[in-house]
Amino acid sequence: MGEKAVDAMSFEEAMAALEQVVAQLESGSVPLDESIKLYERGGALKAHCAARLKAAEEAVARITLGADGQPNGTEPTEIS
């Protein structure tokens, strides 16, 4: 069976897969055609990780500021 689709991976799965891709590319033992495929998959994994990380950051509590401009607490953001 083939590799798991990138968009179906959790952040952790995608990071682990990206680390494997990097290790294979750094080894220098992969044929050119396979290196190109690995590079493309690595790009997709990187983009997926960045998107998942951004979504997580947006879901984290937002710092609220008081009248004096100083942090006075947090306000949860909507998670969809």
N, CA, C and O atoms as a DFTB+ gen file, in Angstrom:
320 C
 N C O
     1  1       0.841      -1.180       0.000
     2  2       0.000       0.000       0.000
     3  2       0.885       1.241       0.000
     4  3       1.988       1.199       0.547
     5  1       0.430       2.363      -0.606
     6  2       1.222       3.576      -0.735
     7  2       1.312       4.374       0.552
     8  3       0.787       3.980       1.594
     9  1       1.991       5.508       0.452
    10  2       2.150       6.384       1.602
    11  2       0.832       7.068       1.940
    12  3      -0.024       7.250       1.075
    13  1       0.682       7.439       3.188
    14  2      -0.515       8.137       3.641
    15  2      -0.571       9.520       2.986
    16  3       0.449      10.196       2.851
    17  1      -1.770       9.925       2.585
    18  2      -1.945      11.242       1.979
    19  2      -1.558      12.326       2.979
    20  3      -1.914      12.248       4.154
    21  1      -0.840      13.325       2.517
    22  2      -0.346      14.395       3.382
    23  2      -1.494      15.091       4.091
    24  3      -1.403      15.355       5.290
    25  1      -2.569      15.395       3.379
    26  2      -3.668      16.141       3.998
    27  2      -4.436      15.336       5.041
    28  3      -5.246      15.900       5.776
    29  1      -4.200      14.046       5.115
    30  2      -4.851      13.204       6.117
    31  2      -3.984      13.029       7.366
    32  3      -4.404      12.372       8.319
    33  1      -2.781      13.608       7.371
    34  2      -1.847      13.441       8.484
    35  2      -2.067      14.472       9.579
    36  3      -2.475      15.606       9.328
    37  1      -1.784      14.039      10.797
    38  2      -1.739      14.987      11.910
    39  2      -0.435      15.771      11.783
    40  3       0.434      15.414      10.987
    41  1      -0.304      16.821      12.557
    42  2       0.935      17.602      12.558
    43  2       2.123      16.708      12.891
    44  3       3.162      16.768      12.235
    45  1       1.958      15.883      13.915
    46  2       3.058      15.024      14.366
    47  2       3.445      13.991      13.308
    48  3       4.627      13.720      13.099
    49  1       2.451      13.422      12.650
    50  2       2.738      12.453      11.584
    51  2       3.476      13.126      10.429
    52  3       4.426      12.570       9.877
    53  1       3.029      14.322      10.074
    54  2       3.662      15.037       8.966
    55  2       5.092      15.441       9.306
    56  3       5.973      15.375       8.448
    57  1       5.329      15.856      10.541
    58  2       6.692      16.214      10.953
    59  2       7.608      14.994      10.907
    60  3       8.745      15.088      10.444
    61  1       7.120      13.861      11.380
    62  2       7.915      12.633      11.356
    63  2       8.219      12.230       9.913
    64  3       9.344      11.841       9.599
    65  1       7.222      12.323       9.042
    66  2       7.429      11.980       7.635
    67  2       8.416      12.946       6.990
    68  3       9.254      12.532       6.188
    69  1       8.322      14.231       7.334
    70  2       9.254      15.218       6.797
    71  2      10.684      14.928       7.253
    72  3      11.624      15.061       6.469
    73  1      10.850      14.539       8.499
    74  2      12.178      14.178       9.010
    75  2      12.742      12.984       8.246
    76  3      13.938      12.942       7.956
    77  1      11.893      12.020       7.920
    78  2      12.344      10.859       7.147
    79  2      12.766      11.268       5.739
    80  3      13.777      10.790       5.225
    81  1      11.992      12.151       5.121
    82  2      12.325      12.632       3.776
    83  2      13.675      13.328       3.801
    84  3      14.525      13.073       2.948
    85  1      13.874      14.203       4.771
    86  2      15.135      14.937       4.879
    87  2      16.295      13.968       5.071
    88  3      17.339      14.123       4.438
    89  1      16.127      12.976       5.933
    90  2      17.189      11.992       6.182
    91  2      17.537      11.232       4.904
    92  3      18.710      10.999       4.612
    93  1      16.507      10.846       4.144
    94  2      16.765      10.123       2.896
    95  2      17.515      11.007       1.901
    96  3      18.460      10.557       1.253
    97  1      17.091      12.264       1.782
    98  2      17.747      13.168       0.843
    99  2      19.187      13.459       1.265
   100  3      20.084      13.527       0.425
   101  1      19.401      13.628       2.564
   102  2      20.747      13.905       3.067
   103  2      21.677      12.717       2.935
   104  3      22.895      12.889       2.879
   105  1      21.124      11.515       2.883
   106  2      21.966      10.324       2.798
   107  2      22.731      10.274       1.478
   108  3      23.816       9.697       1.400
   109  1      22.158      10.879       0.452
   110  2      22.815      10.872      -0.855
   111  2      22.744       9.541      -1.572
   112  3      23.360       9.379      -2.626
   113  1      22.010       8.584      -1.029
   114  2      21.958       7.260      -1.637
   115  2      20.691       7.030      -2.460
   116  3      20.441       5.916      -2.920
   117  1      19.896       8.079      -2.644
   118  2      18.634       7.953      -3.361
   119  2      18.854       8.359      -4.818
   120  3      19.471       9.392      -5.080
   121  1      18.362       7.568      -5.766
   122  2      18.494       7.930      -7.174
   123  2      17.827       9.276      -7.468
   124  3      16.929       9.691      -6.735
   125  1      18.249       9.950      -8.517
   126  2      17.776      11.285      -8.855
   127  2      16.257      11.357      -8.973
   128  3      15.637      12.246      -8.389
   129  1      15.650      10.438      -9.717
   130  2      14.193      10.473      -9.898
   131  2      13.462      10.368      -8.562
   132  3      12.486      11.079      -8.323
   133  1      13.934       9.490      -7.709
   134  2      13.314       9.345      -6.398
   135  2      13.577      10.579      -5.535
   136  3      12.720      10.975      -4.745
   137  1      14.745      11.183      -5.680
   138  2      15.068      12.404      -4.937
   139  2      14.092      13.516      -5.286
   140  3      13.659      14.265      -4.411
   141  1      13.748      13.623      -6.555
   142  2      12.797      14.651      -6.989
   143  2      11.436      14.406      -6.357
   144  3      10.799      15.343      -5.875
   145  1      10.986      13.158      -6.353
   146  2       9.701      12.823      -5.725
   147  2       9.735      13.108      -4.224
   148  3       8.773      13.630      -3.662
   149  1      10.853      12.761      -3.582
   150  2      10.990      13.030      -2.154
   151  2      10.973      14.531      -1.876
   152  3      10.351      14.980      -0.913
   153  1      11.650      15.296      -2.712
   154  2      11.686      16.748      -2.556
   155  2      10.273      17.325      -2.671
   156  3       9.892      18.189      -1.881
   157  1       9.500      16.853      -3.645
   158  2       8.123      17.318      -3.817
   159  2       7.262      16.944      -2.614
   160  3       6.472      17.758      -2.136
   161  1       7.415      15.717      -2.125
   162  2       6.653      15.292      -0.934
   163  2       7.075      16.111       0.273
   164  3       6.242      16.497       1.093
   165  1       8.359      16.372       0.379
   166  2       8.836      17.200       1.487
   167  2       8.224      18.587       1.460
   168  3       7.868      19.131       2.505
   169  1       8.098      19.164       0.272
   170  2       7.462      20.474       0.147
   171  2       6.009      20.442       0.584
   172  3       5.537      21.356       1.260
   173  1       5.303      19.392       0.199
   174  2       3.902      19.244       0.587
   175  2       3.783      19.040       2.101
   176  3       2.885      19.590       2.738
   177  1       4.691      18.250       2.666
   178  2       4.680      18.020       4.112
   179  2       4.970      19.311       4.867
   180  3       4.328      19.599       5.877
   181  1       5.924      20.079       4.389
   182  2       6.273      21.355       5.024
   183  2       5.086      22.305       5.001
   184  3       4.769      22.929       6.014
   185  1       4.431      22.420       3.855
   186  2       3.272      23.302       3.734
   187  2       2.147      22.848       4.668
   188  3       1.489      23.674       5.301
   189  1       1.932      21.542       4.749
   190  2       0.891      20.995       5.622
   191  2       1.208      21.308       7.086
   192  3       0.327      21.718       7.842
   193  1       2.455      21.115       7.477
   194  2       2.850      21.411       8.857
   195  2       2.656      22.888       9.175
   196  3       2.170      23.237      10.250
   197  1       3.033      23.751       8.245
   198  2       2.879      25.191       8.456
   199  2       1.407      25.559       8.619
   200  3       1.064      26.373       9.476
   201  1       0.544      24.974       7.812
   202  2      -0.889      25.265       7.896
   203  2      -1.468      24.758       9.208
   204  3      -2.261      25.451       9.846
   205  1      -1.078      23.551       9.616
   206  2      -1.585      23.000      10.882
   207  2      -1.096      23.829      12.065
   208  3      -1.843      24.062      13.015
   209  1       0.154      24.271      12.009
   210  2       0.712      25.087      13.082
   211  2      -0.005      26.434      13.152
   212  3      -0.321      26.909      14.243
   213  1      -0.262      27.047      12.011
   214  2      -0.966      28.331      11.987
   215  2      -2.366      28.180      12.566
   216  3      -2.805      29.027      13.343
   217  1      -3.066      27.123      12.203
   218  2      -4.410      26.877      12.738
   219  2      -4.369      26.699      14.249
   220  3      -5.248      27.183      14.962
   221  1      -3.349      26.005      14.734
   222  2      -3.220      25.796      16.179
   223  2      -2.929      27.111      16.890
   224  3      -3.483      27.377      17.957
   225  1      -2.061      27.936      16.303
   226  2      -1.734      29.223      16.901
   227  2      -2.971      30.113      16.977
   228  3      -3.163      30.831      17.958
   229  1      -3.798      30.068      15.956
   230  2      -5.006      30.879      15.941
   231  2      -6.022      30.404      16.964
   232  3      -6.854      31.188      17.422
   233  1      -5.965      29.136      17.324
   234  2      -6.898      28.578      18.292
   235  2      -6.476      28.828      19.734
   236  3      -7.268      28.650      20.659
   237  1      -5.234      29.239      19.919
   238  2      -4.719      29.482      21.261
   239  2      -5.319      30.786      21.790
   240  3      -5.697      31.668      21.018
   241  1      -5.398      30.890      23.092
   242  2      -5.969      32.074      23.719
   243  2      -5.247      33.344      23.274
   244  3      -4.022      33.376      23.159
   245  1      -6.034      34.379      23.028
   246  2      -5.532      35.678      22.612
   247  2      -5.312      36.531      23.859
   248  3      -6.155      36.557      24.756
   249  1      -4.187      37.220      23.911
   250  2      -3.892      38.085      25.055
   251  2      -4.717      39.358      24.914
   252  3      -4.742      39.975      23.849
   253  1      -5.390      39.746      25.992
   254  2      -6.155      40.994      25.987
   255  2      -5.366      42.056      26.732
   256  3      -4.641      41.757      27.680
   257  1      -5.515      43.297      26.292
   258  2      -4.791      44.404      26.898
   259  2      -5.756      45.300      27.658
   260  3      -6.890      45.517      27.232
   261  1      -5.295      45.813      28.782
   262  2      -6.087      46.745      29.576
   263  2      -5.975      48.146      29.006
   264  3      -5.305      48.358      27.996
   265  1      -6.631      49.104      29.651
   266  2      -6.622      50.499      29.204
   267  2      -5.212      51.069      29.181
   268  3      -4.912      51.961      28.388
   269  1      -4.343      50.553      30.053
   270  2      -2.962      51.037      30.106
   271  2      -2.056      50.352      29.086
   272  3      -0.858      50.630      29.041
   273  1      -2.612      49.463      28.270
   274  2      -1.826      48.775      27.256
   275  2      -1.082      47.558      27.760
   276  3      -0.340      46.926      27.009
   277  1      -1.271      47.229      29.014
   278  2      -0.599      46.077      29.612
   279  2      -1.503      44.851      29.528
   280  3      -2.725      44.974      29.598
   281  1      -0.901      43.657      29.377
   282  2      -1.706      42.436      29.340
   283  2      -2.499      42.283      30.635
   284  3      -1.953      42.464      31.723
   285  1      -3.783      41.950      30.520
   286  2      -4.586      41.753      31.727
   287  2      -5.328      40.416      31.710
   288  3      -6.167      40.177      32.578
   289  1      -5.048      39.562      30.771
   290  2      -5.690      38.259      30.761
   291  2      -5.695      37.675      29.351
   292  3      -5.015      38.157      28.445
   293  1      -6.461      36.655      29.213
   294  2      -6.583      36.016      27.904
   295  2      -8.045      35.868      27.548
   296  3      -8.918      35.845      28.416
   297  1      -8.291      35.771      26.283
   298  2      -9.647      35.578      25.772
   299  2      -9.588      34.425      24.786
   300  3      -8.858      34.492      23.798
   301  1     -10.355      33.361      25.045
   302  2     -10.297      32.227      24.105
   303  2     -10.837      32.631      22.743
   304  3     -11.756      33.444      22.636
   305  1     -10.252      32.049      21.708
   306  2     -10.735      32.289      20.365
   307  2     -11.683      31.171      19.980
   308  3     -11.675      30.100      20.587
   309  1     -12.484      31.420      18.987
   310  2     -13.427      30.416      18.503
   311  2     -12.649      29.309      17.808
   312  3     -11.759      29.584      17.003
   313  1     -12.973      28.083      18.109
   314  2     -12.371      26.929      17.424
   315  2     -13.458      26.303      16.582
   316  3     -14.503      25.899      17.090
   317  1     -13.202      26.225      15.287
   318  2     -14.219      25.641      14.414
   319  2     -13.886      24.234      14.059
   320  3     -14.636      23.587      13.328
